[in-house]
């Protein structure tokens, strides 16, 4: 279910009255997953349903810059910096738990003046892929598992991050995977998190301590892709705010700490028949269906080209390292956590595949869109998967791009993904990431100063 299933504008206004809301944060997820938008007083929000924002807000880098010499980008985004028309999605209305005064937040969709969706907006891209499934009579079901680190506050980006100090007065110095006591070190924070999530109806499931020092994982209950993307988007905001109130940072960087494992967003995915609700990954006798094999084949065939979307930053590729709890190739296996695509042990109706390649830093809308696009292409093109990997895939060859630059070349070269995700989205996204990579290459790292300054 969505946050507020089947809410209309009238329902939303009644809900705002009931909660005595005085202010509304009008949010638009940009291509980086950052919340853009405006904050309006309640009366202005009710009167002005046609809020506007410049189109270029969706076409900038994580540093706030714009491509200036990319022909494809210039064709995709108007040179006049025209307006987008924003419309609130009433099903996403929820409170802002950390606000002092009664404040709501609601996600908006972006439209052109002719009433069509802005096709390179993240929610639009995901809607496009979900519609392809609907046209086939299919309904994709997803369940994200989101890893993150808690760190001590660090206002100076030149100083490495450290684990935070817990209730004991000490920071973690060793790995505490699945440790209950290690999670309890941060009980006050997680009590707030669960309270906030319950208030916002985010449907979080379990919380565990992951491998890294200060690394945690939160799991979401399964549901429809757009609903889950909205919940992950809201959760990231919520966790950061809650952590700050407890004098620490929460980060979804793919690799924030040297020597510790990276953070992923594992995505469990299955497909059901929209009419019957039956899992199409299983035959009537409970055995694996052809669609299931083809879905895995699609992930194997297209995920290397999708890496620039599921590993969107230069830092993302520091996670894709052999024997570091992250996949380095496109192998698949049953109950095998070393492969890119794991098939958990489950009954016929719950048969699913877990994409373990996606980083925690990925935009949830785009990550869900592209992994579902890969599976869709696999099923429609009837792609056969490789043989199952039954041993450790960490010892096999790399099969995924190992840098953002390489990943962008793969993305631009893959015409089938372009057709599914949309030309304008690929052109805008690739141009933005090219610029981010160029900006990064102008920065000299501590490693270079340490090992090159006096030795080369």
C-alpha positions in Angstrom: 0.0 0.0 0.0 1.0 3.6 -0.5 1.5 5.9 2.4 -2.2 7.0 2.2 -3.8 4.7 -0.3 -6.3 6.2 -2.7 -6.1 9.7 -1.1 -7.7 12.4 -3.2 -7.1 16.2 -3.0 -10.2 16.5 -0.8 -9.0 13.7 1.5 -5.6 15.5 1.7 -7.3 18.8 2.7 -9.4 17.1 5.4 -6.3 15.3 6.7 -4.4 18.6 6.9 -7.3 20.1 8.8 -7.4 17.2 11.2 -3.7 17.4 11.9 -3.9 21.3 12.2 -1.0 21.6 9.8 0.2 25.2 9.3 3.1 24.6 6.8 3.8 22.1 3.9 7.1 21.1 2.5 6.5 20.5 -1.2 9.1 18.0 -2.3 10.5 16.9 -5.7 13.2 14.1 -5.8 15.9 15.2 -8.2 18.2 12.9 -10.2 20.6 12.6 -7.2 17.7 11.7 -4.9 18.0 15.1 -3.1 14.7 16.7 -2.0 14.1 19.9 -3.9 11.0 22.1 -3.7 9.4 24.9 -1.7 7.9 25.4 1.7 4.4 26.9 1.7 2.0 28.1 4.4 -1.1 26.0 4.5 -3.4 28.6 2.9 -1.0 29.2 0.0 -0.7 25.4 -0.6 -4.5 25.0 -0.7 -5.0 28.0 -3.0 -2.0 27.4 -5.4 -2.3 23.9 -6.8 -0.1 24.9 -9.7 3.3 25.5 -8.0 6.1 25.9 -10.5 9.9 25.2 -10.5 12.6 25.6 -13.2 13.1 22.6 -15.3 16.8 22.8 -14.8 16.5 21.9 -11.1 16.2 18.3 -12.3 19.3 18.7 -14.5 22.1 19.5 -12.2 24.9 17.7 -10.5 25.1 16.8 -6.8 27.4 19.9 -6.4 24.7 22.1 -8.0 26.4 22.7 -11.4 25.0 22.3 -14.9 26.5 20.9 -18.1 27.4 23.7 -20.5 28.7 22.0 -23.6 26.8 18.8 -24.0 24.7 18.7 -27.2 22.3 15.9 -26.0 21.7 17.7 -22.7 21.0 21.0 -24.5 18.5 19.2 -26.7 16.8 17.6 -23.7 16.5 20.7 -21.4 15.2 24.0 -22.7 17.8 26.8 -23.0 15.1 29.2 -21.8 15.0 27.5 -18.4 11.3 27.0 -18.7 9.0 26.1 -15.7 7.8 22.7 -14.7 4.3 22.5 -13.2 4.2 20.6 -9.9 1.3 18.6 -8.7 1.1 17.1 -5.2 0.5 13.3 -5.1 -2.0 13.2 -2.2 -1.1 9.5 -1.4 2.3 10.7 -0.2 1.1 13.3 2.3 2.7 12.7 5.8 3.8 14.6 8.8 7.3 16.0 9.4 8.0 14.3 12.7 11.0 16.5 13.7 9.3 19.8 13.0 8.4 22.0 16.0 5.1 23.3 14.5 2.6 20.9 12.8 4.2 20.5 9.4 3.4 18.2 6.5 5.5 17.0 3.6 4.2 15.8 0.2 5.9 14.5 -2.9 5.1 16.3 -6.2 5.1 15.1 -9.8 6.6 17.3 -12.5 4.6 18.2 -15.7 5.2 20.2 -18.8 2.8 22.9 -19.8 1.0 20.5 -22.1 0.1 18.3 -19.2 2.6 15.5 -19.9 5.0 14.2 -17.3 8.5 15.5 -17.3 10.0 12.4 -18.7 13.4 12.6 -17.1 12.1 13.2 -13.5 12.9 10.1 -11.4 9.2 9.4 -10.5 8.3 9.6 -14.2 11.1 7.2 -15.2 9.8 4.6 -12.6 6.2 5.1 -13.7 7.2 4.5 -17.3 8.8 1.1 -16.5 5.9 0.1 -14.2 3.5 0.9 -17.1 5.4 -1.5 -19.4 4.8 -4.2 -16.9 1.1 -3.2 -16.6 0.7 -3.4 -20.4 1.8 -7.1 -20.2 -0.6 -7.8 -17.3 2.2 -7.9 -14.8 2.7 -6.2 -11.4 6.3 -6.0 -10.0 6.7 -6.4 -6.3 9.8 -5.1 -4.5 11.3 -5.0 -1.0 14.5 -2.9 -0.5 17.1 -3.5 2.2 19.0 -0.3 2.9 22.4 -0.2 4.6 23.8 2.9 6.1 26.5 4.1 8.5 26.2 6.1 11.7 29.3 8.3 12.2 30.6 10.9 14.6 29.9 14.4 13.5 32.6 15.6 11.2 32.4 19.2 9.9 35.7 19.0 8.1 35.6 16.9 4.9 39.4 16.5 4.9 39.3 14.5 8.1 38.3 10.8 7.8 35.0 9.7 9.4 34.9 7.7 12.6 32.2 5.5 14.3 30.0 7.4 16.8 30.1 7.1 20.5 27.2 5.0 21.9 25.6 4.8 25.3 28.7 3.1 26.8 30.7 6.2 26.0 32.9 4.2 23.6 33.0 4.0 19.8 33.0 0.6 18.0 36.5 -0.6 17.2 35.5 -4.0 15.8 32.9 -5.5 13.5 29.7 -6.4 15.3 27.6 -8.1 12.6 24.1 -9.0 13.9 25.0 -7.9 17.4 22.0 -6.9 19.4 24.1 -5.1 22.0 25.8 -3.1 19.4 22.4 -1.9 18.1 21.3 -1.1 21.6 24.3 1.3 21.9 22.1 3.6 19.9 18.7 2.8 21.4 17.6 6.5 21.9 18.2 7.2 18.2 16.4 4.0 17.0 13.5 4.6 19.3 13.0 8.0 17.6 13.5 6.4 14.1 10.8 3.8 14.8 8.4 6.4 16.2 9.0 8.6 13.2 8.5 5.8 10.7 5.3 4.7 12.4 4.0 8.2 12.3 4.8 8.4 8.6 3.6 4.9 7.8 6.9 3.9 6.2 6.4 0.2 6.9 9.9 -0.6 8.0 10.4 -4.2 9.0 13.6 -5.3 10.7 16.8 -3.5 11.9 20.1 -5.3 12.2 23.7 -4.4 12.7 25.7 -5.0 9.6 29.4 -5.9 9.2 31.0 -2.5 9.4 31.7 -0.5 12.6 28.6 1.6 13.0 26.9 0.1 9.9 23.2 -0.8 10.2 20.5 -2.1 7.8 16.8 -1.4 7.7 14.4 -3.6 5.8 11.1 -2.5 4.2 8.0 -4.7 3.8 7.4 -5.6 0.2 5.0 -3.6 -2.0 4.6 -1.7 -5.3 7.7 0.0 -6.7 6.6 3.6 -6.6 5.3 3.3 -3.1 8.6 1.7 -1.9 10.7 4.3 -3.7 8.7 7.1 -1.9 9.3 5.3 1.4 13.0 5.0 0.9 13.2 8.6 -0.2 11.3 9.7 3.0 13.4 7.3 5.2 16.7 8.8 4.1 15.5 12.3 5.1 14.1 11.0 8.3 17.2 9.1 9.4 19.6 12.0 8.6 17.4 14.4 10.7 17.1 12.0 13.6 20.8 11.3 13.6 21.6 15.0 13.8 19.3 15.4 16.7 21.4 12.8 18.5 24.7 14.6 17.7 25.8 12.2 14.9 25.6 11.8 11.2 23.8 9.1 9.2 25.2 8.5 5.7 24.2 6.5 2.7 27.6 6.9 0.9 28.5 3.7 -0.8 32.0 3.6 0.9 32.3 6.2 3.7 35.0 4.5 5.9 38.3 3.2 4.8 38.8 -0.4 5.6 35.1 -1.1 6.2 32.6 -2.7 3.9 30.4 -0.5 1.7 26.7 0.1 1.9 24.2 -1.4 -0.5 20.5 -1.2 -1.2 19.6 -4.8 -1.9 16.4 -5.1 -3.9 14.2 -8.2 -3.6 11.9 -8.4 -6.7 9.2 -10.6 -8.0 6.4 -10.3 -10.6 2.8 -11.3 -10.1 -0.1 -11.7 -12.6 -2.1 -8.5 -12.2 -5.4 -10.5 -12.5 -4.7 -13.5 -10.4 -2.0 -12.3 -8.0 0.0 -15.4 -8.7 3.8 -15.2 -8.8 4.8 -15.7 -12.5 8.2 -16.8 -11.4 6.6 -20.1 -10.4 4.8 -22.8 -12.5 1.5 -24.3 -11.2 3.5 -27.2 -9.8 5.7 -24.9 -7.8 8.8 -25.2 -10.0 10.8 -22.3 -11.4 9.1 -20.8 -14.5 10.8 -19.7 -17.7 9.9 -16.1 -16.8 12.0 -16.5 -13.7 15.0 -17.7 -15.6 14.6 -15.0 -18.2 14.3 -12.3 -15.5 17.7 -13.4 -14.2 19.0 -13.5 -17.7 17.9 -9.9 -18.2 19.7 -8.8 -15.0 22.9 -10.5 -16.2 22.7 -9.0 -19.7 21.8 -5.4 -18.8 23.0 -4.6 -15.3 26.6 -3.8 -16.4 25.1 -1.1 -18.6 22.9 0.1 -15.7 25.8 0.5 -13.3 26.0 4.3 -13.8 22.5 4.4 -12.4 22.8 2.0 -9.5 26.4 3.1 -8.6 26.0 6.8 -9.5 29.1 8.4 -8.0 32.9 8.0 -8.1 32.7 6.8 -4.5 30.3 4.1 -5.5 33.0 2.0 -7.2 35.1 1.9 -4.0 32.5 -0.6 -2.8 32.9 -2.9 -5.8 36.0 -4.6 -4.5 36.8 -8.3 -4.3 36.1 -10.0 -0.8 34.5 -6.9 0.6 30.9 -8.1 1.0 29.9 -6.6 -2.4 29.4 -8.4 -5.7 32.0 -7.9 -8.4 30.2 -9.7 -11.2 26.9 -10.8 -12.7 26.8 -14.3 -11.4 23.6 -15.7 -9.8 23.0 -18.4 -7.2 20.6 -19.9 -4.7 21.1 -18.6 -1.2 24.5 -17.4 -2.2 25.5 -13.9 -0.9 28.7 -13.6 -3.0 26.8 -13.3 -6.3 25.3 -10.2 -7.9 21.8 -11.8 -8.1 20.8 -14.1 -5.2 17.8 -16.3 -5.1 16.7 -16.6 -1.5 15.2 -19.9 -0.2 11.4 -19.3 -0.5 8.2 -21.1 -1.4 6.6 -20.8 -4.9 4.5 -17.7 -4.2 7.4 -15.9 -2.6 10.0 -16.9 -5.3 12.1 -13.8 -6.0 15.5 -12.6 -7.0 17.7 -10.2 -4.9 19.8 -7.7 -6.8 22.8 -7.1 -4.6 24.7 -4.8 -7.0 22.8 -1.6 -6.1 24.5 0.9 -3.8 22.8 2.7 -0.9 23.7 5.9 -2.6 21.5 5.2 -5.6 18.4 7.3 -6.2 15.6 4.8 -5.1 13.3 5.7 -8.0 16.0 5.2 -10.6 17.5 2.1 -9.0 14.1 0.4 -8.9 13.3 1.6 -12.4 16.5 0.2 -14.0 16.6 -3.1 -12.1 13.0 -3.7 -13.2 13.9 -2.6 -16.7 16.6 -5.2 -16.9 14.2 -8.0 -15.7 11.5 -6.8 -18.2 13.9 -6.9 -21.1 15.0 -10.4 -20.0 11.5 -11.7 -20.0 10.4 -10.0 -23.3 13.6 -11.0 -25.1 13.6 -14.5 -23.4 17.2 -14.2 -22.3 18.7 -17.3 -20.8 20.8 -17.0 -17.6 24.2 -18.5 -17.2 24.7 -21.7 -15.1 24.2 -21.2 -11.4 27.2 -20.3 -9.3 27.4 -22.7 -6.3 30.8 -21.5 -4.9 32.1 -18.1 -4.0 31.7 -15.6 -6.8 34.3 -13.4 -5.2 37.1 -15.5 -6.7 35.7 -15.1 -10.3 36.5 -12.3 -12.7 35.2 -8.8 -12.6 32.2 -8.4 -14.9 30.9 -5.0 -13.8 32.4 -1.5 -14.7 35.0 -0.4 -12.2 34.7 3.4 -12.6 31.9 5.9 -13.2 33.6 6.9 -16.5 33.5 3.3 -17.8 30.0 2.8 -16.5 28.8 5.9 -18.5 30.3 4.5 -21.7 28.4 1.3 -21.1 25.1 3.1 -20.4 25.3 5.3 -23.5 26.1 2.3 -25.7 23.1 0.2 -24.6 20.2 1.1 -26.9 17.6 -1.3 -25.4 17.8 0.3 -21.9 17.6 3.7 -23.6 14.3 2.6 -25.2 12.8 1.4 -21.9 14.0 4.3 -19.7 13.7 7.1 -22.3 16.0 9.1 -24.5 15.8 12.3 -22.6 16.4 10.7 -19.3 19.6 8.9 -20.5 20.9 12.1 -22.2 20.3 14.3 -19.2 21.5 11.8 -16.7 24.7 10.9 -18.6 25.6 14.6 -19.1 25.2 15.3 -15.4 27.4 12.3 -14.4 30.0 13.3 -16.9 30.3 16.7 -15.3 30.5 15.2 -11.8 33.3 12.9 -12.9 35.1 15.9 -14.5 34.7 17.8 -11.2 36.1 14.9 -9.2 39.2 14.6 -11.5 40.2 18.1 -10.5 40.5 17.1 -6.8 43.9 15.8 -5.5 43.3 13.0 -3.0 45.3 12.3 0.3 46.5 9.0 -1.3 48.2 10.9 -4.1 49.9 13.3 -1.7 51.0 10.4 0.6 52.4 8.1 -2.1 53.4 10.4 -5.0 54.5 13.7 -3.5 58.0 12.6 -2.5 58.5 9.4 -4.4 57.9 9.9 -8.1 
